Amino acid sequence: MFSNTFPDKAKIADLVARQLLEIGAVHFNATEPYTLASGMKSPVYIDCRKLISYPRIRSAVMDFAAATVLSEAGFEQFDCIAGGETAGIPFAAFLAERLGLPMIYVRKKPKGHGRNAQIEGELREGSRVLVIEDLTTAGGSMFTFIDAIREAGCTVDHGIALFYYGIFAEAEQRFDAGKVKLHYLATWRDVLAAATQQQAFDEATLASVGAFLDAPLDWSGKHGGVSELPGQ
């Protein structure tokens, strides 16, 4: 169960950023940009799945997630924790254990055989569900899971991402339009600040990352990627 300690949000962001750097989850490469699922070119990539392999850091991050949800949403606001296929599933289990709540997981689409289920686990109609993902860019994948839960007759007013890109106005618009409050622990700005402080990358790379964060779609377009998000 959660120990009921509530660090300052800025402190959480700084610690999570440094933890992600420590385990090698952060990748900066301005000369050979990464291609994201959206078709964007990006000098930054993060692999939050690595957290599951570092028990001490994983435990601290999930304590931060519990503190964030309880302090920002309330102590008795949820009946169930839902993880999205696949990266959100272990984090849903960790968070559900801390909050003493049941857990389900949601597939991207029905599995196509057997019961053809999209939601696994016991989900009672009318439940208030918190959806968790390891990261969210513009909210598209999270809303795939949110929509499935809502179609099952349940309520989703909150979501949490351990890491939030925090650079797309489209993301804020999507969450506002979908009537979901997004909670998160750290953003790319936090990681860039920690990387700069630690001199984790050379100055040219850090400057290029800063330029990307200021105008990500423009940066992507100039480096051979899409210049607008799909579906926008």
Residue frames relative to the residue before (quaternion, step in Angstrom):
aa qw qx qy qz dx dy dz
M 1.0000 0.0000 0.0000 0.0000 0.00 0.00 0.00
F 0.6037 -0.5796 0.4224 0.3481 3.55 -1.27 0.50
S 0.4396 -0.7424 0.4550 0.2205 3.58 -0.97 0.89
N 0.4155 -0.7459 0.4394 0.2792 3.60 1.31 0.07
T 0.4323 0.6084 -0.5401 0.3890 3.53 0.68 1.16
F 0.1609 -0.8278 0.5373 0.0143 3.54 -0.89 0.99
P 0.1531 -0.8045 0.5695 0.0706 3.60 0.04 1.27
D 0.6237 -0.5180 0.4317 0.3953 3.54 -1.30 0.40
K 0.5856 -0.6162 0.3994 0.3434 3.58 -1.01 0.86
A 0.6486 0.5126 -0.3235 0.4604 3.60 0.97 -0.80
K 0.6344 0.5221 -0.3274 0.4665 3.58 1.07 -0.72
I 0.6180 0.5343 -0.3362 0.4685 3.58 1.02 -0.81
A 0.6641 0.5192 -0.3059 0.4426 3.58 0.85 -1.00
D 0.6704 0.4976 -0.2970 0.4633 3.58 0.91 -0.90
L 0.6766 0.4951 -0.2975 0.4566 3.59 0.89 -0.91
V 0.6610 0.4961 -0.3161 0.4660 3.58 0.90 -0.87
A 0.6249 0.5327 -0.3374 0.4603 3.59 0.98 -0.80
R 0.6935 0.4682 -0.2812 0.4699 3.59 0.88 -0.90
Q 0.6226 0.5352 -0.3377 0.4603 3.58 1.09 -0.67
L 0.6495 0.5141 -0.3124 0.4650 3.58 0.98 -0.83
L 0.6333 0.5028 -0.3191 0.4943 3.57 1.08 -0.72
E 0.6515 0.5532 -0.3168 0.4113 3.58 0.91 -0.90
I 0.7525 0.3805 -0.2179 0.4914 3.61 0.95 -0.81
G 0.5274 -0.6689 0.3956 0.3434 3.58 1.25 0.15
A 0.3723 0.7424 -0.4783 0.2854 3.56 1.13 0.62
V 0.6739 0.4831 -0.2743 0.4870 3.58 1.27 -0.41
H 0.0433 -0.7949 0.6050 -0.0145 3.54 -0.87 1.03
F 0.0457 -0.7660 0.6412 -0.0008 3.56 -0.83 1.08
N 0.1874 0.7627 -0.6047 0.1325 3.59 -0.86 0.96
A 0.1554 -0.8322 0.5294 0.0551 3.56 -0.13 1.29
T 0.6665 0.5191 -0.3113 0.4352 3.60 1.12 -0.56
E 0.7698 0.1397 -0.0931 0.6158 3.59 1.14 -0.59
P 0.1748 -0.8467 0.4933 0.0962 3.59 0.35 1.25
Y 0.4899 -0.6411 0.5146 0.2903 3.52 -1.25 0.58
T 0.3046 -0.7151 0.5934 0.2092 3.57 -1.18 0.57
L 0.2559 -0.7832 0.5524 0.1261 3.57 -0.61 1.16
A 0.6994 -0.4778 0.3297 0.4168 3.56 -1.29 0.32
S 0.6428 0.5412 -0.3071 0.4468 3.57 1.14 -0.63
G 0.5438 -0.5968 0.4109 0.4234 3.58 1.26 -0.37
M 0.4765 0.6682 -0.4338 0.3717 3.56 1.28 0.01
K 0.3032 -0.6714 0.6371 0.2267 3.49 -1.30 0.50
S 0.0061 0.8174 -0.5711 0.0745 3.53 -0.85 1.00
P 0.3713 -0.7179 0.5350 0.2462 3.60 -1.03 0.72
V 0.7042 0.4136 -0.2443 0.5228 3.57 1.31 -0.02
Y 0.0498 0.7602 -0.6468 0.0363 3.53 -1.15 0.71
I 0.0703 -0.8020 0.5925 0.0272 3.55 -1.02 0.79
D 0.1811 -0.7831 0.5912 0.0666 3.55 -0.99 0.91
C 0.1331 -0.8338 0.5338 0.0463 3.56 0.12 1.31
R 0.5009 0.6512 -0.4325 0.3713 3.61 1.20 -0.27
K 0.5690 0.6145 -0.3845 0.3882 3.58 1.14 -0.55
L 0.5273 0.6607 -0.4051 0.3483 3.59 1.16 -0.49
I 0.6376 0.5653 -0.3479 0.3910 3.59 0.97 -0.77
S 0.6846 0.5009 -0.2800 0.4495 3.59 1.19 -0.46
Y 0.6898 0.4085 -0.2596 0.5385 3.60 1.29 -0.01
P 0.2777 -0.8398 0.4360 0.1659 3.60 0.23 1.28
R 0.6770 0.4874 -0.3215 0.4481 3.62 0.85 -0.84
I 0.6777 0.4625 -0.2912 0.4921 3.58 0.92 -0.88
R 0.6214 0.5483 -0.3350 0.4483 3.58 0.97 -0.85
S 0.6642 0.5111 -0.3025 0.4540 3.56 0.91 -0.91
A 0.6573 0.5033 -0.3102 0.4674 3.58 0.95 -0.88
V 0.6585 0.5151 -0.3152 0.4492 3.59 0.91 -0.90
M 0.6861 0.4690 -0.2976 0.4698 3.60 0.92 -0.81
D 0.5831 0.5305 -0.3758 0.4872 3.61 1.15 -0.49
F 0.6388 0.5143 -0.3211 0.4736 3.58 1.01 -0.80
A 0.6381 0.5248 -0.3268 0.4590 3.59 1.00 -0.80
A 0.6546 0.5016 -0.3132 0.4710 3.58 0.94 -0.86
A 0.6556 0.5099 -0.3131 0.4606 3.58 0.92 -0.88
T 0.6520 0.5248 -0.3145 0.4478 3.57 0.97 -0.85
V 0.6720 0.4939 -0.2980 0.4644 3.58 0.87 -0.94
L 0.6997 0.4781 -0.2870 0.4467 3.58 0.79 -0.98
S 0.7085 0.4622 -0.2759 0.4563 3.59 0.91 -0.85
E 0.7479 0.4086 -0.2202 0.4746 3.59 1.03 -0.73
A 0.7716 0.3318 -0.1814 0.5115 3.60 1.07 -0.68
G 0.5713 -0.5726 0.4011 0.4299 3.57 1.04 -0.75
F 0.5819 -0.6402 0.4073 0.2926 3.53 -1.27 0.49
E 0.7927 0.2498 -0.1183 0.5434 3.60 1.09 -0.63
Q 0.3804 0.7683 -0.4356 0.2742 3.57 1.04 0.78
F 0.7721 0.3400 -0.1672 0.5102 3.60 1.21 -0.29
D 0.2779 -0.7486 0.5831 0.1494 3.51 -1.24 0.68
C 0.8070 0.0908 0.0127 0.5834 3.57 1.21 -0.45
I 0.2580 -0.7282 0.6122 0.1683 3.56 -1.24 0.59
A 0.1223 -0.8025 0.5824 0.0430 3.58 -0.89 0.97
G 0.1762 -0.7658 0.6108 0.0971 3.54 -1.00 0.91
G 0.3756 -0.7254 0.5324 0.2221 3.55 -1.04 0.79
E 0.5454 -0.6129 0.4700 0.3257 3.55 -1.10 0.76
T 0.6914 -0.3759 -0.6159 -0.0368 1.61 -1.51 1.97
A 0.6143 0.6185 -0.3505 0.3425 3.56 1.05 -0.78
G 0.6623 0.5301 -0.3184 0.4231 3.60 1.08 -0.58
I 0.5280 0.6852 -0.4010 0.3015 3.58 1.18 -0.46
P 0.7051 0.4355 -0.3181 0.4605 3.67 0.65 -0.86
F 0.6586 0.5111 -0.3250 0.4466 3.58 0.98 -0.75
A 0.5890 0.5438 -0.3649 0.4734 3.59 1.15 -0.54
A 0.6445 0.5156 -0.3211 0.4644 3.58 0.99 -0.81
F 0.6619 0.5039 -0.3101 0.4602 3.59 0.90 -0.91
L 0.6995 0.4676 -0.2820 0.4610 3.60 0.88 -0.93
A 0.6248 0.5387 -0.3434 0.4490 3.60 0.98 -0.78
E 0.6354 0.5279 -0.3278 0.4583 3.58 1.01 -0.79
R 0.6767 0.4996 -0.2984 0.4510 3.57 0.93 -0.88
L 0.7525 0.3886 -0.2074 0.4896 3.57 0.98 -0.83
G 0.4309 -0.7250 0.4485 0.2960 3.59 1.27 -0.01
L 0.5140 0.6453 -0.3996 0.3996 3.56 1.06 0.80
P 0.5711 -0.5626 0.4582 0.3840 3.59 -1.22 0.39
M 0.2374 -0.7640 0.5861 0.1280 3.54 -1.29 0.43
I 0.0519 -0.7397 0.6683 0.0595 3.51 -1.27 0.61
Y 0.1552 -0.7478 0.6081 0.2164 3.53 -1.28 -0.07
V 0.3036 -0.7657 0.5551 0.1152 3.51 -1.20 0.71
R 0.3466 -0.7263 0.5579 0.2027 3.55 -0.90 0.96
K 0.6066 -0.5436 0.4292 0.3903 3.55 -1.26 0.36
K 0.7689 -0.0566 0.0386 0.6357 3.56 1.20 -0.61
P 0.6628 -0.4895 0.3510 0.4449 3.63 -1.15 0.38
K 0.5579 -0.6815 0.3644 0.3026 3.56 -0.95 0.90
G 0.4981 -0.7252 0.3831 0.2813 3.61 1.24 -0.11
H 0.7752 0.1718 -0.1555 0.5876 3.61 1.23 0.15
G 0.7324 0.3660 -0.2936 0.4933 3.58 -1.25 0.22
R 0.8116 -0.1649 0.1584 0.5377 3.56 -0.74 -1.06
N 0.3578 -0.7516 0.4758 0.2841 3.58 1.32 -0.13
A 0.2620 0.8163 -0.4776 0.1921 3.55 1.15 0.68
Q 0.2509 -0.7284 0.6138 0.1726 3.52 -1.19 0.65
I 0.7370 0.3079 -0.1770 0.5750 3.57 1.19 -0.62
E 0.1401 -0.7974 0.5852 0.0454 3.57 -0.78 1.06
G 0.6579 0.4146 -0.3720 0.5068 3.52 -0.92 1.01
E 0.5581 -0.6013 0.4477 0.3558 3.57 -1.27 0.06
L 0.0090 0.7871 -0.6134 0.0643 3.55 -0.61 1.21
R 0.2336 -0.7943 0.5493 0.1134 3.55 -0.48 1.21
E 0.5532 -0.6207 0.4436 0.3345 3.54 -0.98 0.89
G 0.7790 0.3123 -0.2506 0.4826 3.57 -0.95 0.89
S 0.4566 0.6992 -0.4469 0.3209 3.58 1.26 -0.08
R 0.3452 -0.6900 0.5960 0.2225 3.53 -1.22 0.65
V 0.0986 -0.8526 0.5126 -0.0259 3.54 -0.36 1.31
L 0.2179 -0.7285 0.6361 0.1311 3.53 -1.12 0.84
V 0.2079 -0.7786 0.5831 0.1024 3.58 -0.73 1.08
I 0.0868 -0.7954 0.5991 0.0299 3.57 -0.93 0.93
E 0.0267 -0.7542 0.6557 0.0217 3.54 -1.16 0.78
D 0.5879 -0.5656 0.4268 0.3903 3.54 -1.22 0.40
L 0.7876 -0.0985 0.0631 0.6050 3.58 1.05 -0.75
T 0.1014 -0.7628 0.6296 0.1066 3.53 -1.29 0.34
T 0.3340 -0.7428 0.5551 0.1685 3.52 -1.04 0.90
A 0.8060 -0.0764 0.0889 0.5802 3.55 0.56 -1.21
G 0.6468 -0.5858 0.2986 0.3865 3.57 1.25 0.33
G 0.4434 0.7390 -0.4391 0.2537 3.59 1.21 -0.22
S 0.7152 0.4394 -0.2749 0.4689 3.59 0.74 -0.99
M 0.6218 0.5443 -0.3571 0.4355 3.60 0.98 -0.72
F 0.6821 0.4820 -0.3019 0.4597 3.58 0.96 -0.77
T 0.5128 0.5932 -0.4323 0.4454 3.61 1.19 -0.26
F 0.7033 0.4457 -0.2528 0.4928 3.57 0.95 -0.91
I 0.6300 0.5387 -0.3311 0.4508 3.58 0.99 -0.82
D 0.6646 0.5127 -0.3068 0.4487 3.58 0.88 -0.94
A 0.6451 0.5205 -0.3239 0.4560 3.61 0.99 -0.81
I 0.6606 0.4999 -0.3038 0.4706 3.58 0.99 -0.84
R 0.6499 0.5078 -0.3144 0.4701 3.58 0.97 -0.80
E 0.6472 0.5180 -0.3175 0.4605 3.58 1.01 -0.77
A 0.6442 0.5048 -0.3113 0.4830 3.58 1.24 -0.44
G 0.6099 -0.6049 0.3339 0.3883 3.59 1.27 0.20
C 0.5890 0.5676 -0.3700 0.4404 3.55 1.20 0.45
T 0.4735 -0.6785 0.5019 0.2519 3.54 -1.34 0.33
V 0.0047 0.7631 -0.6463 -0.0045 3.54 -1.04 0.85
D 0.0011 -0.8107 0.5828 -0.0556 3.55 -0.45 1.27
H 0.7771 0.2547 -0.1202 0.5629 3.57 1.28 -0.33
G 0.0246 -0.7522 0.6573 0.0390 3.52 -1.26 0.61
I 0.1296 -0.7799 0.6037 0.1026 3.56 -1.19 0.45
A 0.1079 -0.7505 0.6499 0.0524 3.52 -1.10 0.87
L 0.4704 -0.6608 0.4949 0.3116 3.56 -0.89 0.86
F 0.7847 0.0930 -0.0380 0.6117 3.54 1.12 -0.73
Y 0.0930 -0.7907 0.6051 0.0004 3.56 -0.89 1.04
Y 0.5042 -0.6656 0.4497 0.3172 3.57 -0.75 1.02
G 0.1306 -0.8571 0.4897 0.0917 3.61 0.94 -0.86
I 0.6263 0.5560 -0.3373 0.4300 3.59 1.14 0.49
F 0.6875 0.4643 -0.2801 0.4830 3.59 1.26 -0.05
A 0.4063 -0.6975 0.5361 0.2469 3.58 -0.74 1.06
E 0.5800 0.6050 -0.3686 0.4021 3.58 1.13 -0.66
A 0.6164 0.5530 -0.3495 0.4382 3.59 1.06 -0.69
E 0.6612 0.4957 -0.3109 0.4695 3.58 0.88 -0.91
Q 0.6472 0.5195 -0.3156 0.4601 3.56 1.00 -0.83
R 0.6558 0.5173 -0.3174 0.4490 3.58 0.97 -0.84
F 0.6818 0.4707 -0.2984 0.4738 3.59 0.89 -0.85
D 0.6246 0.5264 -0.3384 0.4671 3.59 1.03 -0.71
A 0.6833 0.4860 -0.2854 0.4642 3.56 0.88 -0.98
G 0.7132 0.4431 -0.2498 0.4822 3.58 1.08 -0.72
K 0.3835 -0.7567 0.4501 0.2789 3.56 1.34 0.06
V 0.4903 0.6081 -0.4584 0.4239 3.54 0.88 1.06
K 0.2941 -0.7269 0.5964 0.1715 3.55 -0.96 0.94
L 0.2092 -0.7898 0.5673 0.1032 3.56 -0.67 1.11
H 0.1290 -0.7535 0.6422 0.0556 3.54 -0.94 1.01
Y 0.0345 0.8009 -0.5956 0.0505 3.58 -1.06 0.66
L 0.4710 -0.6943 0.4804 0.2555 3.54 -1.30 0.40
A 0.8107 -0.0506 0.0832 0.5774 3.60 0.90 -0.89
T 0.2378 -0.7556 0.5971 0.1261 3.53 -1.29 0.46
W 0.6987 -0.4354 0.3440 0.4516 3.55 -1.32 0.00
R 0.5935 0.5605 -0.3752 0.4391 3.61 1.05 -0.62
D 0.6516 0.5101 -0.3130 0.4661 3.57 0.99 -0.80
V 0.6578 0.5036 -0.3054 0.4695 3.58 0.98 -0.85
L 0.6472 0.5127 -0.3264 0.4602 3.59 0.94 -0.84
A 0.6393 0.5234 -0.3269 0.4587 3.59 0.98 -0.81
A 0.6765 0.4803 -0.2938 0.4746 3.58 0.92 -0.89
A 0.6562 0.5121 -0.3119 0.4581 3.59 0.97 -0.83
T 0.6380 0.5193 -0.3195 0.4704 3.57 1.06 -0.76
Q 0.6544 0.5189 -0.3046 0.4579 3.56 0.95 -0.91
Q 0.7309 0.4191 -0.2228 0.4904 3.57 0.99 -0.87
Q 0.3023 -0.7515 0.5119 0.2862 3.59 1.30 -0.28
A 0.1671 0.8395 -0.4937 0.1532 3.53 1.02 0.95
F 0.7703 0.1590 -0.0928 0.6106 3.58 1.26 -0.45
D 0.6179 -0.5581 0.3903 0.3928 3.57 -1.23 0.37
E 0.6841 -0.5304 0.3210 0.3842 3.56 -1.22 0.53
A 0.6397 0.5320 -0.3345 0.4425 3.60 0.98 -0.78
T 0.6546 0.5031 -0.3105 0.4711 3.57 0.98 -0.82
L 0.6576 0.5049 -0.3121 0.4639 3.58 0.92 -0.88
A 0.6421 0.5151 -0.3239 0.4663 3.59 1.02 -0.77
S 0.6553 0.5041 -0.3133 0.4673 3.60 0.98 -0.81
V 0.6267 0.5201 -0.3308 0.4768 3.57 1.02 -0.75
G 0.6387 0.5253 -0.3225 0.4605 3.58 0.99 -0.81
A 0.6447 0.5119 -0.3148 0.4725 3.58 1.02 -0.81
F 0.6308 0.5274 -0.3271 0.4657 3.58 1.02 -0.76
L 0.6790 0.4956 -0.2985 0.4519 3.58 0.86 -0.92
D 0.6438 0.5252 -0.3191 0.4559 3.58 1.11 -0.64
A 0.8004 0.0018 0.0463 0.5976 3.60 1.04 -0.78
P 0.1070 -0.8730 0.4708 0.0691 3.59 0.56 1.15
L 0.6974 0.4629 -0.2956 0.4605 3.61 0.85 -0.86
D 0.6110 0.5280 -0.3425 0.4802 3.56 1.09 -0.67
W 0.6454 0.5115 -0.3123 0.4737 3.60 0.94 -0.90
S 0.6479 0.5284 -0.3140 0.4499 3.57 0.94 -0.91
G 0.6702 0.5160 -0.2983 0.4423 3.57 0.86 -0.99
K 0.6817 0.4908 -0.2814 0.4638 3.57 1.02 -0.82
H 0.7336 0.3791 -0.2184 0.5200 3.58 1.25 -0.36
G 0.7078 -0.5196 0.2524 0.4066 3.57 1.15 0.64
G 0.6070 0.5524 -0.3617 0.4423 3.57 1.25 0.22
V 0.7028 -0.4206 0.3328 0.4674 3.56 -1.29 -0.14
S 0.3047 -0.7585 0.5494 0.1734 3.54 -1.20 0.57
E 0.7442 0.1912 -0.2104 0.6044 3.55 1.28 0.36
L 0.5337 -0.6454 0.4429 0.3201 3.55 -1.11 0.69
P 0.5419 -0.6190 0.4510 0.3461 3.61 -0.97 0.78
G 0.8041 0.2832 -0.2151 0.4764 3.56 -1.01 0.81
Q 0.5906 0.5740 -0.3713 0.4288 3.57 1.26 0.00
